[in-house]
Structure formats: C-alpha cells, structure tokens
Amino acid sequence: MFCRHAIASIASKLQIRLGAIRTYDGRDQDPDPDAVDVGVSRIISYPYYDDEKWTGDIALLRLSSPVNFTDTILPICLPSRTVDLNRFKVCVATGFGSTRHGGTTTAIY
C-alpha cells in the first residue's frame, strides 16, 4: 500500500483521458477526436484497503479542472443510500488490467 504522502505526489503526475473509445500512445496519426485529458489534483484512497487480502482496492480522483459534459463524456449515476443493492442479481464492472492477482494484462483494447 502506498503511504499517504506518496499518493499525494503521484496525483500531480496523473492524466485522465475522458471520452475516448480508442487507446492513444502518441504515435497514432488519428487520435480520438472526442478525447479530453485532465490532470489529477488529489487521490482519495479507501481507508480500509487491505494489502494482504487485496480488498477495498479503490480510490476517488479529484480532477484538477472541471469537466464539460459532451456526447461522449457523461457523469455516472449512483443510487441513494436507501436503495437495497442486495436485490439486484447482476453486477458488471469494466476496466483494463489483469483479471487476477499477478496475472497478465489484456492486449485487447
């Protein structure tokens, strides 16, 4: 687990790409025209992260500037605290990375 001061120094080095549907490594001749890059000013890590069990591995990122919503950049909707999430049968999470601890990352983007 990162110590708090290390996380603070990492935040200023991060760039978040919003609205993109294609990866871009800087060599691409046709970058995604809808993509917007935004810096991160703060990382708020989950206080109960357990680095032995790998549970609670989540954080909030405070962006360094406001985001203008577009057709490809929209906010997510979160339920209120009164919604009983146990009644839902399906949960879907998406992202890039390994699908298991120590696993390789996907080559399909």
N, C-alpha and C positions, 0 to 999 in steps of 0.2 A: 504494500500500500504506500502511496506517496504521502510524505508528510505535508502538512498544510502550506508551509512556505514554498515548497517545491511546486505544488499545484498552482499557486499564485504566479510564479514565474513562467510556468508553461502556458497559462492563459493568453498572455500577450503574444505568444508565438503561433497561436492557432488561427486558422482561417476556415470559416464555414462556407460551403458552397450551397446556395439555395436555388431552387427552381431548375436544377439541371437534371436531365434524363440520360446524359452520356457522361462518361468519365473524360477527363481532360488532363493531360500530363505536360502541357506547354509546347509539345511538338506537333500537336494536331493542327492541321490547316483550317479546320472548320469547328471551332469551339461552339458549345451550345449557346445560341443567341439569347436564351432566356435566363441564363445563369447569372447570379449575383454573389460576389464574395464579400463576406462580412467578418470583421475581426471579433475576437472574444475578449471581454474585459474581466470576466470572473468565472471561475468554476466552483460550483456549489456541490460538493460531493455528499453522498448519502452518509449520515453519521454512523450507521450501523453496518457498514461494509465489513465483511469477514473475509480476510485474505486467505484463511486456511480452508474455508468451505466454498469460497467464491460466491457468496450470496450478497445481495444488496449492491451489486456492481453497476451503479447508475449514478448519474450526476446531472445537474442543470447547468446550462451555459448561459451566462448573461452576455448578450451581444454588445459590441462597442458602439453601435448606432442603431436607430430604429429601422425596421423592415417595412418597405412598401409592398403591400399585397398586390399580386397580379394574378393572371390566369393560372400560372404555374407555381406561385408562392402563396399558400393559404395557411391559416392557423389550424391547429388540430383542435378537436372538441373533446373536453374531458367531462366525465359525469360529475354530478354534485356528490357531496359526501353521503347523501341519503340514499343513493342508488345501491341496491344489493347486487354486487358484482357476482356473487355465487350463483345467481340464477342463469347466467349466461353459460352456454355449453361450449362455445368456440372462442379461442383467443389466438390472434395472429400477431406475430412480431416479425418485423423485417429489418434488414440491415446487411452490412458486409462484414466479413471476418470469418473466424473459424467457428465451426459448429460444435466443437468440443474442446476442452482444455488441452492445450498442446497440439491441437490439430492444425492442418494447413488452411490457409485462407483460399477462398474461391477464386478461380481465374476467370469466371464469367461475370461480366459487369452489365 
